[in-house]
Amino acid sequence: MSKLVECVPNFSEGRDTAVIDSIAAEIEAVRGVTLLDVDPGADTNRTVITFVGPPEAVVEAACRAGKRAAATIDMSRHHGSHARMGAMDVCPFVPVAGVTMDDCVALAQECGRRIGDLGIPVYLYEHAATSPSRKNLAAVRAGEYEGLASKLAQPEWKPDFGPAGHNPRSGAYVIGAREFLIAYNVNLATTDKRYADDIAYTLRERGRHKRSGNVVPFYYKGDVVVFGEDRFPCGACEHVAKSWDALAAHYRDAHDKDLAARYAALDYPAEAVAGRPVYADGRFSHVKAVGWVVDKYRRAQISINLTDFKVTPAHAVLEAARDEAALRGIAVTGSEIVGVVPFDAMLESGRYTCVACASPPGSRLAT
Ligand SMILES: [Zn+2]
């Protein structure tokens, strides 16, 4: 199998087409690279570029694009609605075929070193992170460009590559390796956004405020459950513990989950939860989802990001969406992939469908 890596750098320019075109041209000029998409956003003042190719070509293209961004984008004058920190704001390397995550970490390190040599501070994130506190992109980018000078001055935020001094023009680049992100949308036989929201919140990892009482068919109509001084309801079942520590023990033993990490991700201070809403767990991990209405289809849609299809595949989420829709008296009318997906993801969903339609396992897709 030939080796294929995807790279999805985001650049802090979404309006000036001359700048955007010049960055895309740098990528296209690298032999072996295929430019898949250039997606500028005027409101965000940010452009997402997607390209694929063999590892050496992809890292070369990313470095050239990062260098061009530094030459053409002045962060000291950048404004937009999306969180950002640098001219090439974020640059993930993603394994698609014939490469491992470790291979992509090595590409991120090489790209980081080369960008750092240009005098630009670089942080590595996700699988390439050099410490747990740098894994999460949002944490690395917290404070954004405006807070970068003071961030760089803190010893714990010394960049992984490049100078620890502030580069006002380029900001800092965040480079890393992550799993393939599949954008997958499920359509509902309604134009009412509330159905799509309600199902999205049930499916997604983040979950939603836990409620009681009038929760069927619309969960959001129930009363919000809050933590009390000696009342600690579980977000995954109906158990109520007497203390935070007792709840943590239950959450670990009964659900194999980490309570502190769960609420840290929601920005809760673990010691002071009294009076704050309990979060009900979503049905899946590695799923982000929101509802919206697609005017073109005249359908409410559950817009989903699958951040690790090896843990939570599209077909599992589709089946759950069908169940949740049926509970609310409506139907799923179809679903769509946005962009590209790895072959393995398609194959697994095909295998699942094959089994579900009662053929002997593997009979049609045996490899
Ligand atoms: Zn529980």
Residues whose N, C-alpha, C, O or C-beta is under 5 A from the ligand:
A	BS01	ZN	C234 A236 C237 H239 A254
